[in-house]
Amino acid sequence: MKRVLTIAGSDSGGGAGIQADLKTITLLGGYGMSVVTAVTAQNTIGVQTIHVVPASIVEIQTDAVLSDIGADAVKTGMLVNGEIVRVVARKIEQYKIEKVVVDPVMIATSGSELFNQADREMLIKQLIPLALVITPNLMEASILTGLEVNSIPAMKRAALRIYDMGAKYVFVKGGHLKGNPVDLLYDGKEYREIEGQRIETKNTHGTGCVLTAVIATLLAKGDQVCEAVEKAKTFVTRALQSSIDLGKGTGPADPSVYFLREVEQYRVLQELSKAVDILKAAKIGYLIPEVSANLGYALPEAKNVGDIAAFPGRIIRLKDSVTTCSDPEFGASRHIARIILTVMQFNPAFRSAMNIRYSEENIAVLKSKGFLISNFDRWLEPKKLKDKEGFSLEWGVSEVLKKMGQVPDFIYDEGDIGKEPMIRVLGKTPMDVVQKILKILKK
């Protein structure tokens, strides 16, 4: 297990600082350790007070950790003053820590500057030259360089100037730019723009801390800087998408969502594999269409095709049974994914679907079993949609859902020119879908 040391302030509200760092490091499989530089009394509304830990105590904490346990990476957050900066820089050099991520926190939550001019000089001369990566936001980049940093060209100028201070990689965060956020990574040779998604939420507390904790942990585990930064960007985006509405003010981003997503992805794949194994053991070959079939299962709150797993190469007929070309993967089927996404917009509980062969006999069997069935007519589809590849299914399924006011068990259509007639089986889980299909066999 890789060891990651965070040197930062404590957040009594748990959303930022040491608390956010340790949560993030642990979720990513690292062993988190801490040196506390300040004890704050704060919540979602703001910071009530800050008690600065004496530099001598910061030094003793650092020695206690590094002389015994050591560290594969170190990240710094709020260092409060120049004296603490000096101690931290000296200890990083003494213990020869190479993977250092510096979050140059110089602005308090209230907006007031924590560092005076002498403190900033200490940071620039002693700590920044030790940074493998430094992660200023626009305001911090402005303070460090004396430039007005409010655009991508200005970010590039600031990154160059901060690189000249000694940092090996400069990652300027563009979250406060208008439009979608664009961050900038500079390694002394190349500017790399990393575009992100603007997440509409007021709950953004701790995002900078989480970002640098991710970078530090991934660097400790062997990732290269570019890879670690891009993964950290994705991690924070997901944390913002699932931010927590706590308290009366600005709630925190949720670092656990990344870990929970990984767990849920594994569960989705396992459920699909179990369900298709049941189909393989049953004699359902005659239910497979000419274009083959597929079985899909979405993550909770799925937003796009990549959030839905299915079988690459589809489910194909093998004599009187079925087989698959490979294990399920996310993003493997656009067609089945679009059906599921359309249904989930109507009822998020229905996260699975499969297509099977249409025949009048099959429809008669389904009706005799008491299933809820509906259909749409491809001939009624608006031409502007028909000309767009993949939109027919979304239109047809939407028409059925609007007409019925609920999600049926089966939706079928009788085809069109170049379009095979088809039955779609809808369910909450793959096992739900499979059980419905197996009932067709019991004529």
C-alpha angles and dihedrals in degrees: 000000000000118000119229123185121201118198107193148104126294120248112206089198090061097227102103143010122036093348095055091043095053093046091051096045091050094048090053092052099258129129107245124211129175145211111192116217098175139009112222132192102214144139137174091296097055149283115310097185143344124217110197115218110228114257090239090060090047088054093050092049091051093048091048092056102037099040092055113021101019125201137252090201138006129205125191128206130164106006093172100206146014095262092060090044089055092051094047093048092049092051093048088054094043094053093038096235108180103178102067123160114194120200100189097213105186102145124073120222088257089060097250120129116254095195127063122207094273091050091051091051089052091052092048097046102037112023108029093059087059094052120110085188130012120191113197121170119221095275094047091048088053092051093047095048105027089234128125101246110193105122140044094260089051090048089055092051091048092047091054092050093048090046088055087057087068108268113137094213127022117201110188111194114221099190092126094055117109116260122010112357117257119193123196128218118193126184099178092269110046137032111218118194114206113196120206142184122264107234113204103223137118090212102091102129114139099012094128091051093048092048095054093042089056093048093049094048094048091047089051089052092053106266119145116244097255091049093046093049094050092048090048090053090053091045093054093045090056091044089055092047088059098034116156122247098218130155127350099298140028110351125204132264111249113240092182092071091078092055093043090050090054090051092047092048090055091049092049092052092047092050091051092050092050092048095050091048087061090051091050090055092051127074098243099131092118089059093062113102125229089257090051124239141263137201118212136188126189132214114244110276091015112186105178145014091275090063092062125076125210139148119288109230090020131248109299135193117259109186104297094343138047139252139185133227095223146344119294119278136186114259093018098129127035094183099054090039093057091051091052094045090051092050093045091056086061098038118003091200091072102078104151137067142164134188122227137177118289121227134149088240092056091049090050091051092050091050091049089054091056097245121158104250135178139164144202131213115235090201089068094055114119110256094232089061095041090058091056114083113242098008096101093076094049091050095046096046091045091052091053094047093049091047096047101035089218141058113269126211093240136021119190140178131192095228136242138231105319091358119109116224110253147185119215119204115209128197146149093248136012089255089054090053093046094050090054091051093049090056089064087064091058096075 
